């Protein structure tokens, strides 16, 4: 019962804290430019949030194993509250960058702690489902928060308020769900490794299987990140569609990500982790190969939905696989190394994508991504070994 309560409160924390995620992607560059940010500084807003996880997660995971999960979960949730307050106060580029940096600290601490807590309390035969539930919580919170944010933006703009005033009111409002997330974590998420302070870490965190998975997620993460920043530019050029039309086309994919991960996670629990991981990579490869041939929004919506289906199948299975191969006393370290590999790839990929887009043709990054994801699927089959599931 206690485990169920911890997961429920963790679900609530992930739901509330995700409210501002979508709106930041759309509005942050516009507001930054209004404050006088250069293109390089606008890019820095997005680099700041990715830089912290790359730098701290390998060490942070070890700290979770030595000192417990709860303190770092609360530090992560508290960092999101501080970030929302800084965004509310941000009337300079410096404050905006500081808010993104603090948000990056929150991202690094919160999600690594959350993954480790799920691995601690979920039965091995139910891990895929439980990881999927946390993904659903974040997606649902982001959908609701983004929808509410755009409604508020349009309403305030129609009242002839400046973007600076609208921005302040918006993030004053987003501070409330951030506080609710912190409250949910504080009141409901107990320490899941209470023996951390007295029990030494004995297991070896870096196994051959974890190294193999790190290599796969580094390569596939870099490849996926290579095309995502280019996608909106390519689609606007090819389809002549505005951002609102593209957002509507993405809605079916967003809804799938909000309701499918836990259900597809059950498949990983029943049939094994590798099958959903391979399926996700193959569906991603298919979508990437077809994107350069799009000429209307309806097929785009279908491709995004297919890609979202693959993501919803593969990610819970992948996270459950990490829990399966990690020692009980090194789960934090294992998730720290696993997520470090992904974020390192995600930091490198966009540079390669931008160069290829400019010098080798607009379709080249998408075809290269297809090839890399297919290789990733083959590596999953050839290199990863599953352990038989138990109910413990």
KOLZARO-658263 format. One record per residue (C-alpha): x, y, z; residue number from 0; residue in three letters. Coordinates in steps of 0.5 Angstrom, whole numbers, always signed. Example, Ala and Ser with C-alpha at 12.3 -4.5 7.8 and 13.67 -1.06 7.14 Angstrom:
2
+-------+-------+-------+-----+---------+
!     X !     Y !     Z ! num ! residuo !
+-------+-------+-------+-----+---------+
!   +25 !    -9 !   +16 !   0 !     ALA !
!   +27 !    -2 !   +14 !   1 !     SER !
+-------+-------+-------+-----+---------+
This chain:
392
+-------+-------+-------+-----+---------+
!     X !     Y !     Z ! num ! residuo !
+-------+-------+-------+-----+---------+
!    +0 !    +0 !    +0 !   0 !     UNK !
!    +6 !    +5 !    +2 !   1 !     UNK !
!    +9 !    +3 !    -5 !   2 !     UNK !
!    +2 !    +5 !    -9 !   3 !     UNK !
!    +2 !   +12 !    -5 !   4 !     UNK !
!    +9 !   +13 !    -7 !   5 !     UNK !
!    +8 !   +12 !   -14 !   6 !     UNK !
!    +1 !   +16 !   -14 !   7 !     UNK !
!    +4 !   +22 !   -11 !   8 !     UNK !
!   +10 !   +22 !   -15 !   9 !     UNK !
!    +5 !   +22 !   -21 !  10 !     UNK !
!    +2 !   +28 !   -18 !  11 !     UNK !
!    +9 !   +31 !   -18 !  12 !     UNK !
!   +11 !   +30 !   -25 !  13 !     UNK !
!    +4 !   +32 !   -27 !  14 !     UNK !
!    +4 !   +39 !   -24 !  15 !     UNK !
!   +11 !   +40 !   -25 !  16 !     UNK !
!   +10 !   +39 !   -33 !  17 !     UNK !
!    +5 !   +45 !   -34 !  18 !     UNK !
!   +10 !   +50 !   -37 !  19 !     UNK !
!   +14 !   +45 !   -41 !  20 !     UNK !
!   +11 !   +46 !   -48 !  21 !     UNK !
!    +9 !   +54 !   -47 !  22 !     UNK !
!   +17 !   +55 !   -46 !  23 !     UNK !
!   +19 !   +52 !   -52 !  24 !     UNK !
!   +14 !   +57 !   -56 !  25 !     UNK !
!   +15 !   +63 !   -52 !  26 !     UNK !
!   +22 !   +64 !   -49 !  27 !     UNK !
!   +25 !   +65 !   -56 !  28 !     UNK !
!   +20 !   +71 !   -57 !  29 !     UNK !
!   +20 !   +74 !   -51 !  30 !     UNK !
!   +28 !   +73 !   -50 !  31 !     UNK !
!   +29 !   +77 !   -57 !  32 !     UNK !
!   +24 !   +83 !   -54 !  33 !     UNK !
!   +29 !   +83 !   -48 !  34 !     UNK !
!   +34 !   +84 !   -54 !  35 !     UNK !
!   +37 !   +78 !   -54 !  36 !     UNK !
!   +42 !   +76 !   -60 !  37 !     UNK !
!   +41 !   +69 !   -64 !  38 !     UNK !
!   +47 !   +66 !   -60 !  39 !     UNK !
!   +43 !   +68 !   -53 !  40 !     UNK !
!   +37 !   +65 !   -55 !  41 !     UNK !
!   +41 !   +59 !   -57 !  42 !     UNK !
!   +44 !   +59 !   -50 !  43 !     UNK !
!   +37 !   +59 !   -47 !  44 !     UNK !
!   +36 !   +52 !   -49 !  45 !     UNK !
!   +43 !   +50 !   -48 !  46 !     UNK !
!   +43 !   +52 !   -41 !  47 !     UNK !
!   +38 !   +47 !   -39 !  48 !     UNK !
!   +41 !   +41 !   -43 !  49 !     UNK !
!   +48 !   +43 !   -40 !  50 !     UNK !
!   +47 !   +42 !   -33 !  51 !     UNK !
!   +44 !   +34 !   -34 !  52 !     UNK !
!   +50 !   +33 !   -38 !  53 !     UNK !
!   +55 !   +35 !   -33 !  54 !     UNK !
!   +52 !   +33 !   -26 !  55 !     UNK !
!   +48 !   +26 !   -27 !  56 !     UNK !
!   +54 !   +22 !   -27 !  57 !     UNK !
!   +56 !   +24 !   -20 !  58 !     UNK !
!   +49 !   +25 !   -18 !  59 !     UNK !
!   +47 !   +18 !   -19 !  60 !     UNK !
!   +52 !   +16 !   -14 !  61 !     UNK !
!   +50 !   +21 !    -9 !  62 !     UNK !
!   +43 !   +18 !   -10 !  63 !     UNK !
!   +46 !   +11 !    -8 !  64 !     UNK !
!   +50 !   +14 !    -2 !  65 !     UNK !
!   +45 !   +19 !    +1 !  66 !     UNK !
!   +38 !   +17 !    -1 !  67 !     UNK !
!   +33 !   +19 !    -7 !  68 !     UNK !
!   +28 !   +24 !    -3 !  69 !     UNK !
!   +33 !   +30 !    -2 !  70 !     UNK !
!   +35 !   +30 !    -9 !  71 !     UNK !
!   +27 !   +29 !   -11 !  72 !     UNK !
!   +25 !   +35 !    -7 !  73 !     UNK !
!   +31 !   +39 !    -9 !  74 !     UNK !
!   +29 !   +38 !   -16 !  75 !     UNK !
!   +22 !   +40 !   -15 !  76 !     UNK !
!   +24 !   +46 !   -11 !  77 !     UNK !
!   +29 !   +48 !   -17 !  78 !     UNK !
!   +23 !   +49 !   -21 !  79 !     UNK !
!   +19 !   +53 !   -16 !  80 !     UNK !
!   +25 !   +58 !   -16 !  81 !     UNK !
!   +26 !   +58 !   -24 !  82 !     UNK !
!   +18 !   +60 !   -24 !  83 !     UNK !
!   +20 !   +66 !   -20 !  84 !     UNK !
!   +26 !   +68 !   -24 !  85 !     UNK !
!   +22 !   +67 !   -30 !  86 !     UNK !
!   +16 !   +72 !   -27 !  87 !     UNK !
!   +22 !   +77 !   -25 !  88 !     UNK !
!   +26 !   +76 !   -31 !  89 !     UNK !
!   +26 !   +83 !   -35 !  90 !     UNK !
!   +33 !   +82 !   -37 !  91 !     UNK !
!   +37 !   +77 !   -41 !  92 !     UNK !
!   +41 !   +75 !   -35 !  93 !     UNK !
!   +35 !   +73 !   -31 !  94 !     UNK !
!   +32 !   +69 !   -36 !  95 !     UNK !
!   +38 !   +65 !   -37 !  96 !     UNK !
!   +39 !   +64 !   -30 !  97 !     UNK !
!   +32 !   +62 !   -30 !  98 !     UNK !
!   +33 !   +57 !   -35 !  99 !     UNK !
!   +40 !   +54 !   -31 ! 100 !     UNK !
!   +36 !   +53 !   -25 ! 101 !     UNK !
!   +31 !   +50 !   -29 ! 102 !     UNK !
!   +36 !   +45 !   -32 ! 103 !     UNK !
!   +38 !   +44 !   -24 ! 104 !     UNK !
!   +31 !   +42 !   -23 ! 105 !     UNK !
!   +31 !   +37 !   -29 ! 106 !     UNK !
!   +37 !   +34 !   -27 ! 107 !     UNK !
!   +35 !   +32 !   -20 ! 108 !     UNK !
!   +28 !   +31 !   -21 ! 109 !     UNK !
!   +27 !   +26 !   -26 ! 110 !     UNK !
!   +33 !   +22 !   -24 ! 111 !     UNK !
!   +31 !   +21 !   -17 ! 112 !     UNK !
!   +24 !   +20 !   -20 ! 113 !     UNK !
!   +26 !   +14 !   -25 ! 114 !     UNK !
!   +30 !   +11 !   -19 ! 115 !     UNK !
!   +24 !   +11 !   -14 ! 116 !     UNK !
!   +20 !    +8 !   -19 ! 117 !     UNK !
!   +25 !    +2 !   -20 ! 118 !     UNK !
!   +26 !    +2 !   -12 ! 119 !     UNK !
!   +18 !    +1 !   -11 ! 120 !     UNK !
!   +15 !    -2 !   -17 ! 121 !     UNK !
!   +15 !   -10 !   -18 ! 122 !     UNK !
!   +20 !   -13 !   -23 ! 123 !     UNK !
!   +14 !   -15 !   -27 ! 124 !     UNK !
!   +11 !    -9 !   -27 ! 125 !     UNK !
!   +16 !    -4 !   -28 ! 126 !     UNK !
!   +15 !    -2 !   -35 ! 127 !     UNK !
!    +7 !    +0 !   -33 ! 128 !     UNK !
!   +10 !    +4 !   -28 ! 129 !     UNK !
!   +15 !    +8 !   -32 ! 130 !     UNK !
!   +10 !    +9 !   -37 ! 131 !     UNK !
!    +5 !   +12 !   -32 ! 132 !     UNK !
!   +10 !   +17 !   -30 ! 133 !     UNK !
!   +11 !   +19 !   -37 ! 134 !     UNK !
!    +4 !   +20 !   -38 ! 135 !     UNK !
!    +3 !   +24 !   -32 ! 136 !     UNK !
!    +9 !   +29 !   -35 ! 137 !     UNK !
!    +5 !   +29 !   -42 ! 138 !     UNK !
!    -2 !   +30 !   -39 ! 139 !     UNK !
!    +1 !   +36 !   -35 ! 140 !     UNK !
!    +5 !   +39 !   -41 ! 141 !     UNK !
!    -2 !   +39 !   -45 ! 142 !     UNK !
!    -6 !   +42 !   -40 ! 143 !     UNK !
!    -1 !   +47 !   -38 ! 144 !     UNK !
!    +1 !   +49 !   -46 ! 145 !     UNK !
!    -7 !   +49 !   -47 ! 146 !     UNK !
!    -8 !   +54 !   -42 ! 147 !     UNK !
!    -2 !   +58 !   -43 ! 148 !     UNK !
!    -4 !   +59 !   -50 ! 149 !     UNK !
!   -11 !   +61 !   -48 ! 150 !     UNK !
!    -8 !   +66 !   -43 ! 151 !     UNK !
!    -3 !   +69 !   -48 ! 152 !     UNK !
!    -9 !   +70 !   -53 ! 153 !     UNK !
!   -14 !   +73 !   -48 ! 154 !     UNK !
!    -8 !   +78 !   -45 ! 155 !     UNK !
!    -6 !   +80 !   -52 ! 156 !     UNK !
!   -13 !   +81 !   -54 ! 157 !     UNK !
!   -13 !   +86 !   -48 ! 158 !     UNK !
!    -7 !   +90 !   -52 ! 159 !     UNK !
!    -3 !   +88 !   -46 ! 160 !     UNK !
!    +5 !   +88 !   -48 ! 161 !     UNK !
!    +8 !   +81 !   -48 ! 162 !     UNK !
!   +13 !   +83 !   -42 ! 163 !     UNK !
!    +6 !   +84 !   -38 ! 164 !     UNK !
!    +3 !   +78 !   -41 ! 165 !     UNK !
!   +10 !   +74 !   -39 ! 166 !     UNK !
!   +10 !   +76 !   -32 ! 167 !     UNK !
!    +3 !   +74 !   -31 ! 168 !     UNK !
!    +3 !   +67 !   -34 ! 169 !     UNK !
!    +9 !   +65 !   -30 ! 170 !     UNK !
!    +6 !   +68 !   -24 ! 171 !     UNK !
!    +1 !   +63 !   -25 ! 172 !     UNK !
!    +5 !   +57 !   -27 ! 173 !     UNK !
!    +9 !   +58 !   -20 ! 174 !     UNK !
!    +2 !   +55 !   -17 ! 175 !     UNK !
!    +3 !   +48 !   -20 ! 176 !     UNK !
!   +10 !   +48 !   -19 ! 177 !     UNK !
!    +9 !   +49 !   -11 ! 178 !     UNK !
!    +3 !   +44 !   -12 ! 179 !     UNK !
!    +9 !   +39 !   -15 ! 180 !     UNK !
!   +13 !   +41 !    -9 ! 181 !     UNK !
!    +8 !   +39 !    -4 ! 182 !     UNK !
!    +6 !   +33 !    -7 ! 183 !     UNK !
!   +13 !   +30 !    -6 ! 184 !     UNK !
!   +14 !   +33 !    +1 ! 185 !     UNK !
!    +8 !   +30 !    +3 ! 186 !     UNK !
!    +7 !   +23 !    +0 ! 187 !     UNK !
!   +14 !   +21 !    -3 ! 188 !     UNK !
!   +18 !   +17 !    +3 ! 189 !     UNK !
!   +25 !   +15 !    +2 ! 190 !     UNK !
!   +25 !    +9 !    -2 ! 191 !     UNK !
!   +33 !    +7 !    +0 ! 192 !     UNK !
!   +33 !    +9 !    +8 ! 193 !     UNK !
!   +39 !    +4 !    +9 ! 194 !     UNK !
!   +43 !    +9 !    +4 ! 195 !     UNK !
!   +46 !   +12 !   +10 ! 196 !     UNK !
!   +49 !    +6 !   +13 ! 197 !     UNK !
!   +49 !    +1 !    +8 ! 198 !     UNK !
!   +56 !    +1 !    +4 ! 199 !     UNK !
!   +55 !    +1 !    -4 ! 200 !     UNK !
!   +58 !    -6 !    -6 ! 201 !     UNK !
!   +55 !    -7 !   -13 ! 202 !     UNK !
!   +59 !    -5 !   -19 ! 203 !     UNK !
!   +54 !    +0 !   -23 ! 204 !     UNK !
!   +58 !    +0 !   -30 ! 205 !     UNK !
!   +56 !    -7 !   -33 ! 206 !     UNK !
!   +57 !    -9 !   -40 ! 207 !     UNK !
!   +50 !    -9 !   -41 ! 208 !     UNK !
!   +49 !    -2 !   -38 ! 209 !     UNK !
!   +55 !    +0 !   -43 ! 210 !     UNK !
!   +52 !    -3 !   -49 ! 211 !     UNK !
!   +45 !    +1 !   -47 ! 212 !     UNK !
!   +49 !    +7 !   -46 ! 213 !     UNK !
!   +53 !    +6 !   -53 ! 214 !     UNK !
!   +46 !    +5 !   -56 ! 215 !     UNK !
!   +42 !   +11 !   -53 ! 216 !     UNK !
!   +48 !   +16 !   -54 ! 217 !     UNK !
!   +48 !   +14 !   -62 ! 218 !     UNK !
!   +40 !   +14 !   -63 ! 219 !     UNK !
!   +39 !   +20 !   -58 ! 220 !     UNK !
!   +44 !   +24 !   -62 ! 221 !     UNK !
!   +41 !   +22 !   -69 ! 222 !     UNK !
!   +34 !   +24 !   -66 ! 223 !     UNK !
!   +37 !   +31 !   -63 ! 224 !     UNK !
!   +40 !   +32 !   -70 ! 225 !     UNK !
!   +33 !   +32 !   -74 ! 226 !     UNK !
!   +28 !   +35 !   -68 ! 227 !     UNK !
!   +31 !   +43 !   -69 ! 228 !     UNK !
!   +31 !   +42 !   -76 ! 229 !     UNK !
!   +24 !   +39 !   -77 ! 230 !     UNK !
!   +20 !   +45 !   -76 ! 231 !     UNK !
!   +24 !   +49 !   -81 ! 232 !     UNK !
!   +24 !   +44 !   -86 ! 233 !     UNK !
!   +16 !   +43 !   -85 ! 234 !     UNK !
!   +15 !   +51 !   -86 ! 235 !     UNK !
!   +19 !   +51 !   -92 ! 236 !     UNK !
!   +16 !   +44 !   -95 ! 237 !     UNK !
!    +9 !   +45 !   -93 ! 238 !     UNK !
!    +8 !   +53 !   -92 ! 239 !     UNK !
!    +5 !   +52 !   -85 ! 240 !     UNK !
!    +5 !   +56 !   -80 ! 241 !     UNK !
!    +6 !   +54 !   -72 ! 242 !     UNK !
!    -1 !   +54 !   -70 ! 243 !     UNK !
!    -3 !   +49 !   -76 ! 244 !     UNK !
!    +3 !   +45 !   -74 ! 245 !     UNK !
!    +1 !   +45 !   -67 ! 246 !     UNK !
!    -6 !   +42 !   -69 ! 247 !     UNK !
!    -2 !   +37 !   -73 ! 248 !     UNK !
!    +2 !   +35 !   -67 ! 249 !     UNK !
!    -4 !   +34 !   -63 ! 250 !     UNK !
!    -6 !   +27 !   -64 ! 251 !     UNK !
!    +1 !   +25 !   -62 ! 252 !     UNK !
!    +1 !   +29 !   -56 ! 253 !     UNK !
!    -5 !   +25 !   -54 ! 254 !     UNK !
!    -2 !   +18 !   -55 ! 255 !     UNK !
!    +4 !   +20 !   -51 ! 256 !     UNK !
!    -1 !   +22 !   -45 ! 257 !     UNK !
!    -5 !   +16 !   -45 ! 258 !     UNK !
!    -1 !   +10 !   -48 ! 259 !     UNK !
!    +6 !    +9 !   -45 ! 260 !     UNK !
!    +3 !    +5 !   -39 ! 261 !     UNK !
!    -1 !    +1 !   -43 ! 262 !     UNK !
!    +5 !    -1 !   -48 ! 263 !     UNK !
!    +9 !    -1 !   -42 ! 264 !     UNK !
!    +5 !    -7 !   -40 ! 265 !     UNK !
!    +7 !   -11 !   -46 ! 266 !     UNK !
!   +14 !   -10 !   -44 ! 267 !     UNK !
!   +13 !   -13 !   -37 ! 268 !     UNK !
!    +9 !   -19 !   -41 ! 269 !     UNK !
!   +13 !   -20 !   -47 ! 270 !     UNK !
!   +20 !   -17 !   -45 ! 271 !     UNK !
!   +24 !   -11 !   -46 ! 272 !     UNK !
!   +27 !   -12 !   -53 ! 273 !     UNK !
!   +21 !   -12 !   -57 ! 274 !     UNK !
!   +18 !    -5 !   -55 ! 275 !     UNK !
!   +25 !    -2 !   -56 ! 276 !     UNK !
!   +26 !    -5 !   -63 ! 277 !     UNK !
!   +19 !    -3 !   -65 ! 278 !     UNK !
!   +20 !    +4 !   -63 ! 279 !     UNK !
!   +27 !    +5 !   -66 ! 280 !     UNK !
!   +24 !    +2 !   -73 ! 281 !     UNK !
!   +18 !    +6 !   -72 ! 282 !     UNK !
!   +22 !   +12 !   -71 ! 283 !     UNK !
!   +26 !   +10 !   -77 ! 284 !     UNK !
!   +20 !   +10 !   -82 ! 285 !     UNK !
!   +17 !   +16 !   -80 ! 286 !     UNK !
!   +24 !   +20 !   -81 ! 287 !     UNK !
!   +25 !   +17 !   -88 ! 288 !     UNK !
!   +18 !   +19 !   -90 ! 289 !     UNK !
!   +18 !   +26 !   -87 ! 290 !     UNK !
!   +22 !   +29 !   -93 ! 291 !     UNK !
!   +17 !   +27 !   -98 ! 292 !     UNK !
!   +11 !   +30 !   -94 ! 293 !     UNK !
!    +7 !   +35 !   -98 ! 294 !     UNK !
!    +1 !   +36 !   -93 ! 295 !     UNK !
!    -1 !   +36 !   -86 ! 296 !     UNK !
!    -5 !   +30 !   -86 ! 297 !     UNK !
!    +0 !   +25 !   -87 ! 298 !     UNK !
!    +5 !   +29 !   -82 ! 299 !     UNK !
!    +0 !   +28 !   -77 ! 300 !     UNK !
!    +0 !   +21 !   -78 ! 301 !     UNK !
!    +7 !   +20 !   -78 ! 302 !     UNK !
!    +8 !   +24 !   -72 ! 303 !     UNK !
!    +3 !   +19 !   -69 ! 304 !     UNK !
!    +7 !   +13 !   -71 ! 305 !     UNK !
!   +13 !   +16 !   -68 ! 306 !     UNK !
!    +9 !   +18 !   -62 ! 307 !     UNK !
!    +7 !   +10 !   -61 ! 308 !     UNK !
!   +14 !    +8 !   -62 ! 309 !     UNK !
!   +16 !   +13 !   -57 ! 310 !     UNK !
!   +11 !   +11 !   -52 ! 311 !     UNK !
!   +13 !    +3 !   -53 ! 312 !     UNK !
!   +20 !    +4 !   -53 ! 313 !     UNK !
!   +22 !    +9 !   -47 ! 314 !     UNK !
!   +18 !    +5 !   -41 ! 315 !     UNK !
!   +22 !    -1 !   -44 ! 316 !     UNK !
!   +28 !    +2 !   -44 ! 317 !     UNK !
!   +28 !    +5 !   -37 ! 318 !     UNK !
!   +25 !    -2 !   -34 ! 319 !     UNK !
!   +31 !    -5 !   -37 ! 320 !     UNK !
!   +36 !    -1 !   -33 ! 321 !     UNK !
!   +32 !    -3 !   -27 ! 322 !     UNK !
!   +33 !   -10 !   -29 ! 323 !     UNK !
!   +40 !   -10 !   -30 ! 324 !     UNK !
!   +42 !    -5 !   -24 ! 325 !     UNK !
!   +44 !    -7 !   -17 ! 326 !     UNK !
!   +39 !    -5 !   -12 ! 327 !     UNK !
!   +45 !    -1 !    -9 ! 328 !     UNK !
!   +47 !    +2 !   -15 ! 329 !     UNK !
!   +40 !    +4 !   -19 ! 330 !     UNK !
!   +42 !   +12 !   -18 ! 331 !     UNK !
!   +49 !   +11 !   -21 ! 332 !     UNK !
!   +46 !    +7 !   -27 ! 333 !     UNK !
!   +40 !   +12 !   -28 ! 334 !     UNK !
!   +45 !   +17 !   -28 ! 335 !     UNK !
!   +50 !   +14 !   -33 ! 336 !     UNK !
!   +44 !   +12 !   -38 ! 337 !     UNK !
!   +41 !   +19 !   -38 ! 338 !     UNK !
!   +48 !   +22 !   -38 ! 339 !     UNK !
!   +49 !   +18 !   -45 ! 340 !     UNK !
!   +43 !   +20 !   -48 ! 341 !     UNK !
!   +44 !   +28 !   -46 ! 342 !     UNK !
!   +51 !   +28 !   -49 ! 343 !     UNK !
!   +48 !   +25 !   -55 ! 344 !     UNK !
!   +43 !   +30 !   -55 ! 345 !     UNK !
!   +48 !   +36 !   -54 ! 346 !     UNK !
!   +52 !   +34 !   -60 ! 347 !     UNK !
!   +47 !   +32 !   -65 ! 348 !     UNK !
!   +44 !   +39 !   -67 ! 349 !     UNK !
!   +51 !   +41 !   -69 ! 350 !     UNK !
!   +51 !   +35 !   -74 ! 351 !     UNK !
!   +44 !   +36 !   -76 ! 352 !     UNK !
!   +45 !   +44 !   -78 ! 353 !     UNK !
!   +51 !   +43 !   -82 ! 354 !     UNK !
!   +48 !   +37 !   -86 ! 355 !     UNK !
!   +42 !   +41 !   -87 ! 356 !     UNK !
!   +46 !   +47 !   -90 ! 357 !     UNK !
!   +51 !   +43 !   -94 ! 358 !     UNK !
!   +49 !   +36 !   -96 ! 359 !     UNK !
!   +41 !   +38 !   -97 ! 360 !     UNK !
!   +35 !   +39 !   -93 ! 361 !     UNK !
!   +33 !   +31 !   -93 ! 362 !     UNK !
!   +40 !   +29 !   -91 ! 363 !     UNK !
!   +39 !   +29 !   -84 ! 364 !     UNK !
!   +33 !   +25 !   -84 ! 365 !     UNK !
!   +35 !   +20 !   -88 ! 366 !     UNK !
!   +42 !   +19 !   -84 ! 367 !     UNK !
!   +37 !   +19 !   -78 ! 368 !     UNK !
!   +33 !   +13 !   -81 ! 369 !     UNK !
!   +40 !    +9 !   -82 ! 370 !     UNK !
!   +42 !   +10 !   -75 ! 371 !     UNK !
!   +36 !    +8 !   -72 ! 372 !     UNK !
!   +36 !    +2 !   -76 ! 373 !     UNK !
!   +43 !    +0 !   -74 ! 374 !     UNK !
!   +40 !    +2 !   -67 ! 375 !     UNK !
!   +35 !    -3 !   -67 ! 376 !     UNK !
!   +40 !    -9 !   -70 ! 377 !     UNK !
!   +45 !    -7 !   -64 ! 378 !     UNK !
!   +39 !    -8 !   -59 ! 379 !     UNK !
!   +38 !   -15 !   -62 ! 380 !     UNK !
!   +45 !   -17 !   -62 ! 381 !     UNK !
!   +48 !   -14 !   -56 ! 382 !     UNK !
!   +42 !   -13 !   -50 ! 383 !     UNK !
!   +41 !   -19 !   -46 ! 384 !     UNK !
!   +34 !   -20 !   -42 ! 385 !     UNK !
!   +33 !   -23 !   -35 ! 386 !     UNK !
!   +27 !   -27 !   -34 ! 387 !     UNK !
!   +22 !   -23 !   -30 ! 388 !     UNK !
!   +20 !   -24 !   -23 ! 389 !     UNK !
!   +14 !   -21 !   -19 ! 390 !     UNK !
!   +19 !   -19 !   -13 ! 391 !     UNK !
+-------+-------+-------+-----+---------+
